[in-house]
Amino acid sequence: MARYQAILAYDGSGFTGSQRQTNSRTVQGELEKALREVGWSDKSVILAGRTDTGVHATGQVAAFDFEWVHTAEKLLKALNSKLPPDLAVTSLRPALADFHPRFDAISRMYCYKLFCESIRNPLRERYAWRLWPSLDGNVLQQNAGIFLGTHDFAAFGSPTTPKGTTVRTVTKTEWRQMPDGGWQFEVQADAFLYRMVRRLVFVQVSLAQGKVSVEEVQHALSKQKRLLSGLAPSTGLTLTKVNY
């Protein structure tokens, strides 16, 4: 019996999240279904993290044990022949027997995309948040560093366990304007609270639209006080990498 590490890419539009749920189509459920079709008989795969309904991934990591007598390359091809079009295994390799994609991770990277247009753009909106009125991109870029470092992010997400800590260490926050005029936010941390990235984006957009001040955002972070209410839509969010 060998343990395998797989990198998954998926369009989250058709999934009710990554984690297996009863009577719902999920990334984990589809991967386990494909594995069973090629002879796997274990109970569950392990994922590096949970993504919500509509969230995409290019770097989700899964691990599973499988007594497979052929090469990892043949297993990758076999799985992709069974998986639906909106889910793929982009790489697959043997891993250490005790490898755990969640607990062994030292950081995770997410990307969030948005653009500003007054008229709906259905195709673009599948993978980005359409905003109107527009925002001040300079404000986005100049204030992203507020969240760098170790902070209690209680005002920006929920703990992943009932009594879990809300302290996280953020090592990268960067806004870039893309060639198509849209904006892309990259954020890396040791771990994230539930919906933390979408909350961070929502607050930063509110700042760049003049709805809140820099001082109010800083106060919310330092005092764990929520300001405004809302989340950026899930469609703009992609899990891009898990580092080990």
C-alpha beads as a LAMMPS data file, in Angstrom:
LAMMPS data file: protein, C-alpha beads

244 atoms
243 bonds

1 atom types
1 bond types

-500.0 500.0 xlo xhi
-500.0 500.0 ylo yhi
-500.0 500.0 zlo zhi

Masses

1 110.0

Atoms # bond

1 1 1 0.000 0.000 0.000
2 1 1 1.436 3.375 -1.020
3 1 1 0.415 6.945 -0.249
4 1 1 0.021 9.341 -3.159
5 1 1 0.059 13.119 -3.294
6 1 1 -2.138 14.676 -5.984
7 1 1 -2.475 18.289 -7.118
8 1 1 -6.047 19.129 -8.140
9 1 1 -7.427 21.863 -10.374
10 1 1 -11.143 22.549 -10.562
11 1 1 -13.759 25.013 -11.652
12 1 1 -15.748 25.471 -8.469
13 1 1 -18.894 26.714 -10.216
14 1 1 -20.496 23.275 -10.238
15 1 1 -19.400 22.111 -6.784
16 1 1 -20.909 22.755 -3.375
17 1 1 -17.392 23.030 -1.999
18 1 1 -14.467 20.662 -1.767
19 1 1 -15.442 18.608 1.291
20 1 1 -17.678 15.564 0.850
21 1 1 -21.346 16.199 1.729
22 1 1 -24.424 14.012 1.636
23 1 1 -26.530 14.536 -1.486
24 1 1 -24.247 17.285 -2.841
25 1 1 -21.700 17.330 -5.638
26 1 1 -18.259 18.030 -4.173
27 1 1 -14.633 17.830 -5.270
28 1 1 -13.824 15.137 -2.720
29 1 1 -16.853 13.106 -3.726
30 1 1 -15.976 13.183 -7.433
31 1 1 -12.337 12.297 -6.771
32 1 1 -13.306 9.354 -4.574
33 1 1 -15.792 8.187 -7.191
34 1 1 -13.080 8.209 -9.871
35 1 1 -10.659 6.385 -7.565
36 1 1 -13.182 3.642 -6.903
37 1 1 -13.654 3.178 -10.644
38 1 1 -9.951 2.309 -10.953
39 1 1 -9.946 -0.130 -8.027
40 1 1 -9.470 1.998 -4.911
41 1 1 -11.347 0.675 -1.862
42 1 1 -10.322 2.959 0.993
43 1 1 -12.821 5.135 2.879
44 1 1 -11.630 8.686 2.281
45 1 1 -9.067 10.945 0.648
46 1 1 -7.500 13.798 2.625
47 1 1 -7.518 17.380 1.312
48 1 1 -5.155 20.212 2.205
49 1 1 -8.029 22.538 2.959
50 1 1 -11.679 23.256 2.528
51 1 1 -12.948 25.490 -0.271
52 1 1 -16.504 26.809 -0.243
53 1 1 -19.201 26.564 -2.897
54 1 1 -18.071 28.285 -6.076
55 1 1 -14.404 28.623 -5.090
56 1 1 -11.884 27.418 -7.679
57 1 1 -8.463 25.796 -7.341
58 1 1 -5.308 25.244 -9.334
59 1 1 -3.270 23.968 -6.389
60 1 1 -5.498 21.959 -4.063
61 1 1 -3.604 18.984 -2.607
62 1 1 -5.066 15.559 -1.887
63 1 1 -3.559 12.419 -0.387
64 1 1 -4.794 8.843 -0.465
65 1 1 -3.528 5.301 0.092
66 1 1 -3.782 2.903 -2.815
67 1 1 -2.331 -0.494 -3.740
68 1 1 -1.664 0.407 -7.382
69 1 1 0.660 -1.930 -9.321
70 1 1 1.434 0.460 -12.187
71 1 1 3.285 3.777 -12.378
72 1 1 2.051 7.037 -10.896
73 1 1 1.816 8.422 -14.439
74 1 1 -0.600 5.659 -15.416
75 1 1 -2.673 6.324 -12.300
76 1 1 -2.853 10.027 -13.172
77 1 1 -4.078 9.206 -16.683
78 1 1 -6.561 6.644 -15.367
79 1 1 -8.042 9.104 -12.892
80 1 1 -8.352 11.916 -15.408
81 1 1 -10.166 9.575 -17.778
82 1 1 -12.797 9.054 -15.058
83 1 1 -13.049 12.568 -13.623
84 1 1 -15.627 15.110 -14.881
85 1 1 -14.516 17.982 -17.153
86 1 1 -14.475 20.527 -14.314
87 1 1 -11.973 18.557 -12.189
88 1 1 -8.484 17.295 -13.044
89 1 1 -5.428 15.828 -11.374
90 1 1 -2.567 17.947 -12.719
91 1 1 0.234 16.016 -11.026
92 1 1 0.551 12.840 -8.994
93 1 1 3.474 11.247 -7.164
94 1 1 4.205 8.809 -4.351
95 1 1 4.520 10.443 -0.930
96 1 1 5.840 9.505 2.482
97 1 1 3.552 7.114 4.333
98 1 1 2.739 9.729 6.984
99 1 1 2.284 12.687 4.622
100 1 1 -0.766 14.772 5.563
101 1 1 -1.738 17.516 3.092
102 1 1 -3.357 19.693 5.740
103 1 1 -1.190 19.298 8.837
104 1 1 2.138 19.228 6.971
105 1 1 1.436 22.463 5.085
106 1 1 3.505 25.492 6.087
107 1 1 1.576 28.048 4.018
108 1 1 -1.217 28.484 1.505
109 1 1 -1.653 30.943 -1.334
110 1 1 -4.949 32.324 -2.653
111 1 1 -5.685 34.606 -5.574
112 1 1 -8.761 36.816 -5.899
113 1 1 -9.801 38.520 -9.160
114 1 1 -12.153 41.440 -9.711
115 1 1 -12.928 44.011 -12.386
116 1 1 -14.939 47.200 -12.670
117 1 1 -17.671 47.471 -15.311
118 1 1 -21.134 48.974 -15.240
119 1 1 -22.679 46.298 -17.499
120 1 1 -22.845 42.583 -16.733
121 1 1 -20.164 40.383 -18.279
122 1 1 -21.429 36.816 -17.788
123 1 1 -18.347 34.943 -19.006
124 1 1 -15.858 37.057 -17.088
125 1 1 -17.985 36.996 -13.958
126 1 1 -17.653 33.215 -13.756
127 1 1 -14.124 33.725 -12.392
128 1 1 -14.089 37.297 -11.092
129 1 1 -16.156 39.776 -9.093
130 1 1 -17.701 42.549 -11.183
131 1 1 -17.761 45.819 -9.266
132 1 1 -19.595 49.074 -9.876
133 1 1 -19.048 51.877 -8.999
134 1 1 -15.334 51.662 -9.630
135 1 1 -12.588 51.806 -7.015
136 1 1 -9.289 53.550 -6.439
137 1 1 -6.570 51.058 -7.339
138 1 1 -3.898 53.135 -5.630
139 1 1 -5.745 52.721 -2.335
140 1 1 -5.772 48.945 -2.817
141 1 1 -2.050 48.802 -3.473
142 1 1 -1.004 51.259 -0.780
143 1 1 -2.940 49.621 2.065
144 1 1 -2.665 45.875 1.428
145 1 1 0.275 45.762 3.854
146 1 1 -2.044 46.477 6.790
147 1 1 -2.661 42.750 7.093
148 1 1 0.953 41.564 6.958
149 1 1 2.345 39.863 10.044
150 1 1 0.799 37.939 12.911
151 1 1 -2.604 39.230 14.012
152 1 1 -5.842 38.069 15.554
153 1 1 -8.122 38.032 12.508
154 1 1 -11.354 37.469 14.463
155 1 1 -12.951 40.391 12.601
156 1 1 -12.109 38.786 9.252
157 1 1 -13.205 35.164 9.526
158 1 1 -14.341 32.278 11.691
159 1 1 -12.140 29.673 13.411
160 1 1 -11.826 26.322 11.668
161 1 1 -12.694 24.416 14.856
162 1 1 -15.176 25.343 17.630
163 1 1 -12.433 26.419 20.042
164 1 1 -9.773 27.165 17.452
165 1 1 -7.545 30.214 17.461
166 1 1 -8.187 33.148 15.143
167 1 1 -4.517 34.173 15.103
168 1 1 -2.852 33.831 11.717
169 1 1 0.449 34.934 10.172
170 1 1 0.131 36.592 6.763
171 1 1 3.364 36.705 4.739
172 1 1 2.162 38.206 1.449
173 1 1 -0.573 40.654 0.446
174 1 1 -0.339 42.215 -2.986
175 1 1 -2.734 43.870 -5.438
176 1 1 -1.768 43.994 -9.122
177 1 1 -3.580 45.500 -12.062
178 1 1 -3.861 43.003 -14.898
179 1 1 -3.490 43.666 -18.661
180 1 1 -7.270 43.393 -19.089
181 1 1 -7.801 46.223 -16.585
182 1 1 -8.939 43.983 -13.759
183 1 1 -7.303 43.599 -10.370
184 1 1 -5.746 40.545 -8.756
185 1 1 -5.099 40.077 -5.035
186 1 1 -2.558 37.497 -3.861
187 1 1 -2.396 36.555 -0.210
188 1 1 -0.297 33.946 1.550
189 1 1 -0.522 32.826 5.180
190 1 1 0.350 29.914 7.409
191 1 1 -3.379 29.100 7.411
192 1 1 -6.685 30.888 6.877
193 1 1 -9.895 31.241 8.830
194 1 1 -13.156 30.266 7.162
195 1 1 -14.003 32.890 4.514
196 1 1 -11.052 35.019 5.589
197 1 1 -9.810 35.854 2.086
198 1 1 -13.268 36.867 0.857
199 1 1 -13.707 39.037 3.943
200 1 1 -10.302 40.671 3.462
201 1 1 -11.160 41.441 -0.159
202 1 1 -14.568 42.866 0.755
203 1 1 -13.067 45.199 3.372
204 1 1 -10.289 46.348 1.052
205 1 1 -12.762 47.046 -1.744
206 1 1 -14.894 49.033 0.705
207 1 1 -11.784 51.016 1.606
208 1 1 -10.951 51.658 -2.060
209 1 1 -14.538 52.810 -2.700
210 1 1 -14.394 55.270 0.205
211 1 1 -16.908 53.440 2.376
212 1 1 -14.510 52.957 5.302
213 1 1 -11.281 54.646 6.380
214 1 1 -7.809 53.212 6.853
215 1 1 -8.106 53.959 10.562
216 1 1 -11.342 51.958 10.811
217 1 1 -9.729 48.947 9.113
218 1 1 -6.693 49.148 11.386
219 1 1 -8.938 49.417 14.442
220 1 1 -10.955 46.366 13.345
221 1 1 -7.749 44.373 13.002
222 1 1 -6.126 45.484 16.267
223 1 1 -9.276 45.323 18.401
224 1 1 -11.022 42.406 16.650
225 1 1 -14.046 44.599 15.950
226 1 1 -16.122 43.862 12.857
227 1 1 -16.849 46.711 10.488
228 1 1 -19.462 46.599 7.755
229 1 1 -20.902 43.230 6.872
230 1 1 -20.415 41.215 3.741
231 1 1 -18.134 38.951 1.754
232 1 1 -16.636 39.141 -1.698
233 1 1 -18.363 36.579 -3.966
234 1 1 -16.837 33.118 -4.072
235 1 1 -16.509 33.167 -7.873
236 1 1 -13.397 35.380 -7.788
237 1 1 -11.421 33.149 -5.416
238 1 1 -8.867 30.484 -6.352
239 1 1 -6.638 28.335 -4.139
240 1 1 -3.395 28.467 -6.107
241 1 1 -0.735 26.740 -4.000
242 1 1 -0.054 24.836 -0.803
243 1 1 3.568 24.891 0.364
244 1 1 5.312 22.148 2.324

Bonds

1 1 1 2
2 1 2 3
3 1 3 4
4 1 4 5
5 1 5 6
6 1 6 7
7 1 7 8
8 1 8 9
9 1 9 10
10 1 10 11
11 1 11 12
12 1 12 13
13 1 13 14
14 1 14 15
15 1 15 16
16 1 16 17
17 1 17 18
18 1 18 19
19 1 19 20
20 1 20 21
21 1 21 22
22 1 22 23
23 1 23 24
24 1 24 25
25 1 25 26
26 1 26 27
27 1 27 28
28 1 28 29
29 1 29 30
30 1 30 31
31 1 31 32
32 1 32 33
33 1 33 34
34 1 34 35
35 1 35 36
36 1 36 37
37 1 37 38
38 1 38 39
39 1 39 40
40 1 40 41
41 1 41 42
42 1 42 43
43 1 43 44
44 1 44 45
45 1 45 46
46 1 46 47
47 1 47 48
48 1 48 49
49 1 49 50
50 1 50 51
51 1 51 52
52 1 52 53
53 1 53 54
54 1 54 55
55 1 55 56
56 1 56 57
57 1 57 58
58 1 58 59
59 1 59 60
60 1 60 61
61 1 61 62
62 1 62 63
63 1 63 64
64 1 64 65
65 1 65 66
66 1 66 67
67 1 67 68
68 1 68 69
69 1 69 70
70 1 70 71
71 1 71 72
72 1 72 73
73 1 73 74
74 1 74 75
75 1 75 76
76 1 76 77
77 1 77 78
78 1 78 79
79 1 79 80
80 1 80 81
81 1 81 82
82 1 82 83
83 1 83 84
84 1 84 85
85 1 85 86
86 1 86 87
87 1 87 88
88 1 88 89
89 1 89 90
90 1 90 91
91 1 91 92
92 1 92 93
93 1 93 94
94 1 94 95
95 1 95 96
96 1 96 97
97 1 97 98
98 1 98 99
99 1 99 100
100 1 100 101
101 1 101 102
102 1 102 103
103 1 103 104
104 1 104 105
105 1 105 106
106 1 106 107
107 1 107 108
108 1 108 109
109 1 109 110
110 1 110 111
111 1 111 112
112 1 112 113
113 1 113 114
114 1 114 115
115 1 115 116
116 1 116 117
117 1 117 118
118 1 118 119
119 1 119 120
120 1 120 121
121 1 121 122
122 1 122 123
123 1 123 124
124 1 124 125
125 1 125 126
126 1 126 127
127 1 127 128
128 1 128 129
129 1 129 130
130 1 130 131
131 1 131 132
132 1 132 133
133 1 133 134
134 1 134 135
135 1 135 136
136 1 136 137
137 1 137 138
138 1 138 139
139 1 139 140
140 1 140 141
141 1 141 142
142 1 142 143
143 1 143 144
144 1 144 145
145 1 145 146
146 1 146 147
147 1 147 148
148 1 148 149
149 1 149 150
150 1 150 151
151 1 151 152
152 1 152 153
153 1 153 154
154 1 154 155
155 1 155 156
156 1 156 157
157 1 157 158
158 1 158 159
159 1 159 160
160 1 160 161
161 1 161 162
162 1 162 163
163 1 163 164
164 1 164 165
165 1 165 166
166 1 166 167
167 1 167 168
168 1 168 169
169 1 169 170
170 1 170 171
171 1 171 172
172 1 172 173
173 1 173 174
174 1 174 175
175 1 175 176
176 1 176 177
177 1 177 178
178 1 178 179
179 1 179 180
180 1 180 181
181 1 181 182
182 1 182 183
183 1 183 184
184 1 184 185
185 1 185 186
186 1 186 187
187 1 187 188
188 1 188 189
189 1 189 190
190 1 190 191
191 1 191 192
192 1 192 193
193 1 193 194
194 1 194 195
195 1 195 196
196 1 196 197
197 1 197 198
198 1 198 199
199 1 199 200
200 1 200 201
201 1 201 202
202 1 202 203
203 1 203 204
204 1 204 205
205 1 205 206
206 1 206 207
207 1 207 208
208 1 208 209
209 1 209 210
210 1 210 211
211 1 211 212
212 1 212 213
213 1 213 214
214 1 214 215
215 1 215 216
216 1 216 217
217 1 217 218
218 1 218 219
219 1 219 220
220 1 220 221
221 1 221 222
222 1 222 223
223 1 223 224
224 1 224 225
225 1 225 226
226 1 226 227
227 1 227 228
228 1 228 229
229 1 229 230
230 1 230 231
231 1 231 232
232 1 232 233
233 1 233 234
234 1 234 235
235 1 235 236
236 1 236 237
237 1 237 238
238 1 238 239
239 1 239 240
240 1 240 241
241 1 241 242
242 1 242 243
243 1 243 244
